[in-house]
Amino acid sequence: MHVFVTGATGFIGSRIVNVLLSRGHTVLALVRNPAKAATIESKPGVTIHTGSLTDLESLKAGALAADGVIHTAFVHDFSKFEENIALDVAAIKTMTEVLKGTSKPFVSTSTPLVADPRKVITETDRAQVVNSPGRGPAENLVLKSAADGVRSSIVRVPVVHGENDQNLLPSLCKIAKEKKIAAYSGTGSNRWPAVEVNDAALVFVLALEKGTPGSVYHAIAEQGIEFHEIATAIGKKYKLEVKSIPREEAGGYYGGLAGFAGFNFVASSEITQKELGWTPKGDGIIANIGKYY
């Protein structure tokens, strides 16, 4: 299968490219920055497709030229989160429109946080978009396209960790080093589900290969690790004091990441493992903090 991959040079996307190639597929890689193209264009089976999420014509052309699409690109500028959500919705709408009636697979990215966090979130729980839409509208748009003859599916990813991560965990480590303590708020009993990056990449490819239209899959290896364990692992890594801070001081410590540090949700991947034959094999988040961060 010739697969159009957005975010092909990103943390998860680059691993998806590797998994696709290892399974005999070829890749049409969306790349915005020519410098980043050099990291993957030398790989046999990869063709570079210049474009971006703001260039809808490039997305349309890429989707039309491929046998299937894996969409992982997202602008991670949380100061413009609503704008980036709208950009993602426009990109998904553009690509799924040109795939109507083709039965080609379209696999897109979401998060378990779109569902109700007051229970263990499963693949059958649908996005709640009333109070805090987040990525819910994009997820619903993808699933709706199944009725238009697109073999569409969603892969929800939790906290993803592993080698060369430049996202949430490195930011928390940086804060701890600057503040000279590894902190958690309150009891630190809020929980994060997690997955190693290569395990996550495989779920996207399995969904592409054999996912059923309108399905949600969970790339989740650990259902919920308590945050105080994560803070303790960071403290151990950098020989820092591990300390509880009052919840009202979390903003002063974490800054713009206070909301992320306060995440509290648990999610299961039982359905995904059964339907796709996926078994996570990578190290857990605590082990990888010691290894890569």
One Martini backbone bead per residue (centre of mass of N, CA, C, O) as a GRO file, in nm:
protein
  293
    1MET     BB    1   0.097   0.036   0.022
    2HIS     BB    2   0.034   0.378  -0.043
    3VAL     BB    3   0.124   0.621   0.209
    4PHE     BB    4  -0.009   0.901   0.357
    5VAL     BB    5   0.198   1.110   0.574
    6THR     BB    6   0.145   1.301   0.839
    7GLY     BB    7   0.404   1.383   1.036
    8ALA     BB    8   0.670   1.213   0.933
    9THR     BB    9   0.895   1.374   1.137
   10GLY     BB   10   0.782   1.298   1.393
   11PHE     BB   11   0.763   1.119   1.672
   12ILE     BB   12   0.545   0.922   1.554
   13GLY     BB   13   0.563   0.942   1.239
   14SER     BB   14   0.852   0.821   1.206
   15ARG     BB   15   0.763   0.540   1.314
   16ILE     BB   16   0.546   0.481   1.108
   17VAL     BB   17   0.731   0.471   0.868
   18ASN     BB   18   0.899   0.228   0.967
   19VAL     BB   19   0.664   0.027   0.984
   20LEU     BB   20   0.570   0.039   0.694
   21LEU     BB   21   0.837  -0.054   0.563
   22SER     BB   22   0.858  -0.330   0.726
   23ARG     BB   23   0.558  -0.412   0.578
   24GLY     BB   24   0.582  -0.315   0.253
   25HIS     BB   25   0.543  -0.024   0.233
   26THR     BB   26   0.479   0.298   0.113
   27VAL     BB   27   0.580   0.658   0.121
   28LEU     BB   28   0.404   0.972   0.158
   29ALA     BB   29   0.568   1.258   0.278
   30LEU     BB   30   0.484   1.515   0.474
   31VAL     BB   31   0.673   1.825   0.418
   32ARG     BB   32   0.771   2.150   0.523
   33ASN     BB   33   1.077   2.099   0.598
   34PRO     BB   34   1.359   2.041   0.420
   35ALA     BB   35   1.549   1.957   0.654
   36LYS     BB   36   1.362   1.714   0.747
   37ALA     BB   37   1.368   1.543   0.486
   38ALA     BB   38   1.659   1.422   0.530
   39THR     BB   39   1.565   1.201   0.751
   40ILE     BB   40   1.381   1.022   0.511
   41GLU     BB   41   1.452   1.032   0.191
   42SER     BB   42   1.675   0.786   0.201
   43LYS     BB   43   1.450   0.592   0.224
   44PRO     BB   44   1.332   0.321   0.105
   45GLY     BB   45   0.998   0.416  -0.004
   46VAL     BB   46   1.036   0.734   0.002
   47THR     BB   47   0.828   1.022  -0.057
   48ILE     BB   48   0.823   1.358  -0.108
   49HIS     BB   49   0.570   1.598   0.023
   50THR     BB   50   0.510   1.919  -0.019
   51GLY     BB   51   0.375   2.078   0.281
   52SER     BB   52   0.069   2.156   0.477
   53LEU     BB   53  -0.200   2.232   0.680
   54THR     BB   54  -0.242   2.515   0.519
   55ASP     BB   55  -0.217   2.332   0.251
   56LEU     BB   56  -0.484   2.190   0.109
   57GLU     BB   57  -0.379   2.102  -0.171
   58SER     BB   58  -0.157   1.911  -0.062
   59LEU     BB   59  -0.353   1.719   0.081
   60LYS     BB   60  -0.523   1.638  -0.159
   61ALA     BB   61  -0.294   1.523  -0.335
   62GLY     BB   62  -0.194   1.308  -0.134
   63ALA     BB   63  -0.460   1.147  -0.103
   64LEU     BB   64  -0.497   1.082  -0.412
   65ALA     BB   65  -0.201   0.930  -0.443
   66ALA     BB   66  -0.314   0.720  -0.241
   67ASP     BB   67  -0.428   0.424  -0.054
   68GLY     BB   68  -0.366   0.592   0.214
   69VAL     BB   69  -0.411   0.746   0.552
   70ILE     BB   70  -0.192   0.914   0.795
   71HIS     BB   71  -0.286   1.139   1.064
   72THR     BB   72  -0.046   1.340   1.281
   73ALA     BB   73  -0.063   1.626   1.237
   74PHE     BB   74   0.022   1.901   1.469
   75VAL     BB   75  -0.008   2.205   1.635
   76HIS     BB   76   0.202   2.264   1.934
   77ASP     BB   77   0.035   2.551   2.017
   78PHE     BB   78  -0.124   2.635   2.315
   79SER     BB   79  -0.181   2.949   2.253
   80LYS     BB   80  -0.345   2.820   1.973
   81PHE     BB   81  -0.556   2.586   2.004
   82GLU     BB   82  -0.816   2.662   1.849
   83GLU     BB   83  -0.677   2.710   1.579
   84ASN     BB   84  -0.559   2.417   1.556
   85ILE     BB   85  -0.827   2.273   1.553
   86ALA     BB   86  -0.936   2.409   1.294
   87LEU     BB   87  -0.705   2.310   1.115
   88ASP     BB   88  -0.760   2.007   1.152
   89VAL     BB   89  -1.048   2.001   1.045
   90ALA     BB   90  -0.978   2.105   0.760
   91ALA     BB   91  -0.786   1.875   0.685
   92ILE     BB   92  -0.983   1.639   0.720
   93LYS     BB   93  -1.201   1.737   0.526
   94THR     BB   94  -1.024   1.740   0.272
   95MET     BB   95  -0.939   1.434   0.270
   96THR     BB   96  -1.222   1.293   0.301
   97GLU     BB   97  -1.355   1.410   0.049
   98VAL     BB   98  -1.155   1.263  -0.165
   99LEU     BB   99  -1.237   0.961  -0.033
  100LYS     BB  100  -1.503   0.927  -0.129
  101GLY     BB  101  -1.602   0.601  -0.223
  102THR     BB  102  -1.311   0.426  -0.193
  103SER     BB  103  -1.233   0.258   0.082
  104LYS     BB  104  -1.015   0.408   0.205
  105PRO     BB  105  -0.787   0.463   0.442
  106PHE     BB  106  -0.838   0.666   0.751
  107VAL     BB  107  -0.599   0.779   0.993
  108SER     BB  108  -0.639   0.929   1.311
  109THR     BB  109  -0.590   1.163   1.578
  110SER     BB  110  -0.621   1.132   1.938
  111THR     BB  111  -0.784   1.139   2.266
  112PRO     BB  112  -0.921   1.022   2.560
  113LEU     BB  113  -1.011   1.320   2.662
  114VAL     BB  114  -1.285   1.333   2.494
  115ALA     BB  115  -1.390   1.173   2.716
  116ASP     BB  116  -1.512   1.050   3.004
  117PRO     BB  117  -1.305   1.068   3.306
  118ARG     BB  118  -1.497   0.911   3.534
  119LYS     BB  119  -1.387   0.663   3.374
  120VAL     BB  120  -1.304   0.403   3.203
  121ILE     BB  121  -1.173   0.435   2.897
  122THR     BB  122  -1.307   0.341   2.587
  123GLU     BB  123  -1.368   0.274   2.251
  124THR     BB  124  -1.693   0.328   2.299
  125ASP     BB  125  -1.630   0.613   2.373
  126ARG     BB  126  -1.743   0.924   2.308
  127ALA     BB  127  -1.726   1.239   2.233
  128GLN     BB  128  -1.710   1.538   2.425
  129VAL     BB  129  -1.829   1.881   2.304
  130VAL     BB  130  -1.958   2.097   2.495
  131ASN     BB  131  -1.733   2.229   2.695
  132SER     BB  132  -1.454   2.070   2.572
  133PRO     BB  133  -1.368   2.002   2.262
  134GLY     BB  134  -1.106   1.991   2.128
  135ARG     BB  135  -1.075   1.682   1.941
  136GLY     BB  136  -1.371   1.596   1.896
  137PRO     BB  137  -1.461   1.712   1.616
  138ALA     BB  138  -1.245   1.558   1.454
  139GLU     BB  139  -1.326   1.275   1.535
  140ASN     BB  140  -1.623   1.289   1.432
  141LEU     BB  141  -1.550   1.344   1.137
  142VAL     BB  142  -1.407   1.082   1.081
  143LEU     BB  143  -1.639   0.884   1.157
  144LYS     BB  144  -1.850   1.001   0.957
  145SER     BB  145  -1.695   0.915   0.686
  146ALA     BB  146  -1.789   0.615   0.679
  147ALA     BB  147  -2.070   0.687   0.535
  148ASP     BB  148  -1.880   0.784   0.263
  149GLY     BB  149  -1.659   0.551   0.197
  150VAL     BB  150  -1.461   0.551   0.447
  151ARG     BB  151  -1.191   0.386   0.617
  152SER     BB  152  -1.233   0.503   0.915
  153SER     BB  153  -1.009   0.602   1.194
  154ILE     BB  154  -0.910   0.602   1.542
  155VAL     BB  155  -0.623   0.713   1.738
  156ARG     BB  156  -0.566   0.701   2.074
  157VAL     BB  157  -0.342   0.900   2.265
  158PRO     BB  158  -0.144   0.941   2.517
  159VAL     BB  159   0.131   0.932   2.680
  160VAL     BB  160   0.426   0.970   2.500
  161HIS     BB  161   0.727   0.766   2.492
  162GLY     BB  162   1.085   0.819   2.429
  163GLU     BB  163   1.301   0.852   2.198
  164ASN     BB  164   1.321   1.193   2.112
  165ASP     BB  165   1.155   1.349   2.293
  166GLN     BB  166   0.967   1.693   2.271
  167ASN     BB  167   0.744   1.717   2.488
  168LEU     BB  168   0.616   1.684   2.791
  169LEU     BB  169   0.843   1.544   2.960
  170PRO     BB  170   1.079   1.740   2.896
  171SER     BB  171   0.934   1.983   3.026
  172LEU     BB  172   0.922   1.868   3.314
  173CYS     BB  173   1.227   1.836   3.346
  174LYS     BB  174   1.302   2.131   3.308
  175ILE     BB  175   1.148   2.241   3.548
  176ALA     BB  176   1.287   2.077   3.769
  177LYS     BB  177   1.572   2.191   3.717
  178GLU     BB  178   1.499   2.491   3.762
  179LYS     BB  179   1.358   2.441   4.058
  180LYS     BB  180   1.502   2.189   4.214
  181ILE     BB  181   1.229   2.018   4.181
  182ALA     BB  182   1.006   1.737   4.209
  183ALA     BB  183   0.670   1.785   4.144
  184TYR     BB  184   0.350   1.753   4.313
  185SER     BB  185   0.010   1.768   4.356
  186GLY     BB  186  -0.060   1.685   4.644
  187THR     BB  187  -0.071   1.337   4.615
  188GLY     BB  188  -0.037   1.242   4.308
  189SER     BB  189  -0.302   1.049   4.213
  190ASN     BB  190  -0.301   1.121   3.945
  191ARG     BB  191  -0.359   0.986   3.611
  192TRP     BB  192  -0.159   0.825   3.346
  193PRO     BB  193  -0.161   0.723   3.045
  194ALA     BB  194   0.058   0.501   2.842
  195VAL     BB  195   0.317   0.497   2.568
  196GLU     BB  196   0.524   0.369   2.353
  197VAL     BB  197   0.605   0.486   2.044
  198ASN     BB  198   0.622   0.213   1.883
  199ASP     BB  199   0.354   0.103   1.976
  200ALA     BB  200   0.181   0.330   1.863
  201ALA     BB  201   0.258   0.303   1.561
  202LEU     BB  202   0.135   0.018   1.518
  203VAL     BB  203  -0.163   0.092   1.547
  204PHE     BB  204  -0.187   0.263   1.292
  205VAL     BB  205  -0.113   0.033   1.092
  206LEU     BB  206  -0.333  -0.168   1.174
  207ALA     BB  207  -0.569   0.021   1.109
  208LEU     BB  208  -0.501   0.045   0.810
  209GLU     BB  209  -0.510  -0.267   0.738
  210LYS     BB  210  -0.785  -0.365   0.954
  211GLY     BB  211  -0.978  -0.153   1.002
  212THR     BB  212  -1.288  -0.043   1.085
  213PRO     BB  213  -1.535   0.147   1.012
  214GLY     BB  214  -1.573   0.379   1.270
  215SER     BB  215  -1.323   0.338   1.457
  216VAL     BB  216  -1.177   0.294   1.784
  217TYR     BB  217  -0.842   0.328   1.911
  218HIS     BB  218  -0.597   0.217   2.166
  219ALA     BB  219  -0.269   0.343   2.258
  220ILE     BB  220  -0.244   0.144   2.543
  221ALA     BB  221  -0.039   0.014   2.805
  222GLU     BB  222  -0.100   0.215   3.047
  223GLN     BB  223  -0.376   0.308   3.224
  224GLY     BB  224  -0.242   0.434   3.517
  225ILE     BB  225  -0.013   0.667   3.634
  226GLU     BB  226   0.100   0.807   3.896
  227PHE     BB  227   0.239   1.120   3.929
  228HIS     BB  228   0.437   1.067   4.165
  229GLU     BB  229   0.603   0.859   4.002
  230ILE     BB  230   0.706   1.054   3.789
  231ALA     BB  231   0.842   1.257   3.978
  232THR     BB  232   1.033   1.049   4.106
  233ALA     BB  233   1.183   0.975   3.843
  234ILE     BB  234   1.291   1.259   3.793
  235GLY     BB  235   1.442   1.294   4.060
  236LYS     BB  236   1.631   1.051   4.022
  237LYS     BB  237   1.765   1.139   3.758
  238TYR     BB  238   1.848   1.450   3.895
  239LYS     BB  239   1.882   1.462   4.202
  240LEU     BB  240   1.596   1.540   4.337
  241GLU     BB  241   1.361   1.668   4.509
  242VAL     BB  242   1.059   1.530   4.627
  243LYS     BB  243   0.744   1.723   4.606
  244SER     BB  244   0.475   1.853   4.759
  245ILE     BB  245   0.220   2.071   4.638
  246PRO     BB  246  -0.005   2.287   4.633
  247ARG     BB  247  -0.253   2.327   4.408
  248GLU     BB  248  -0.234   2.651   4.407
  249GLU     BB  249   0.090   2.618   4.304
  250ALA     BB  250   0.101   2.486   4.018
  251GLY     BB  251   0.124   2.736   3.831
  252GLY     BB  252   0.405   2.832   3.941
  253TYR     BB  253   0.553   2.570   3.853
  254TYR     BB  254   0.424   2.482   3.555
  255GLY     BB  255   0.250   2.683   3.430
  256GLY     BB  256   0.119   2.596   3.121
  257LEU     BB  257   0.130   2.276   3.247
  258ALA     BB  258  -0.081   2.237   3.476
  259GLY     BB  259  -0.309   2.086   3.329
  260PHE     BB  260  -0.139   1.838   3.248
  261ALA     BB  261  -0.039   1.756   3.535
  262GLY     BB  262  -0.363   1.722   3.621
  263PHE     BB  263  -0.425   1.481   3.496
  264ASN     BB  264  -0.724   1.246   3.517
  265PHE     BB  265  -0.692   0.924   3.370
  266VAL     BB  266  -0.840   0.620   3.240
  267ALA     BB  267  -0.737   0.358   3.002
  268SER     BB  268  -0.827   0.122   2.753
  269SER     BB  269  -0.710  -0.168   2.515
  270GLU     BB  270  -0.873  -0.434   2.479
  271ILE     BB  271  -1.008  -0.407   2.201
  272THR     BB  272  -0.757  -0.352   2.033
  273GLN     BB  273  -0.599  -0.609   2.097
  274LYS     BB  274  -0.815  -0.799   1.980
  275GLU     BB  275  -0.872  -0.677   1.690
  276LEU     BB  276  -0.548  -0.616   1.604
  277GLY     BB  277  -0.323  -0.780   1.759
  278TRP     BB  278  -0.212  -0.605   2.005
  279THR     BB  279   0.117  -0.586   2.178
  280PRO     BB  280   0.279  -0.437   2.408
  281LYS     BB  281   0.663  -0.404   2.446
  282GLY     BB  282   0.750  -0.168   2.584
  283ASP     BB  283   0.848   0.036   2.799
  284GLY     BB  284   0.780   0.214   3.056
  285ILE     BB  285   0.771   0.533   3.176
  286ILE     BB  286   0.971   0.501   3.409
  287ALA     BB  287   1.203   0.366   3.256
  288ASN     BB  288   1.225   0.596   3.031
  289ILE     BB  289   1.313   0.827   3.207
  290GLY     BB  290   1.588   0.694   3.279
  291LYS     BB  291   1.682   0.659   2.968
  292TYR     BB  292   1.578   0.953   2.794
  293TYR     BB  293   1.552   1.229   3.011
   0.00000   0.00000   0.00000
